[in-house]
C-alpha cells in the first residue's frame, strides 16, 4: 500500500522528517509521495507517521 498527498498541501514540511523511507519530496507545487518507496511505515512503525503530523489532513491512502 501507499499514501498520497492531495492538492490541499500547504508545504509545511512536517511530514518529510517523519518518513523512514525518504518517500516524501517536494513536487512542482506541493509535496508528493513516491509510491515505490512508501510502505506506510511498515517495518518501522505500527501506523504511518506522516498522517498525524499533517495540519490540513491531506495525506490519504492510495486507492487500489
PyMOL commands that set and color helices and strands:
alter all, ss='L'
color gray80, all
select helices_A, chain A and resi 16-18+49-53
alter helices_A, ss='H'
color red, helices_A
select strands_A, chain A and resi 3-5+24-26+31-33+59-61
alter strands_A, ss='S'
color yellow, strands_A
deselect
rebuild
show_as cartoon
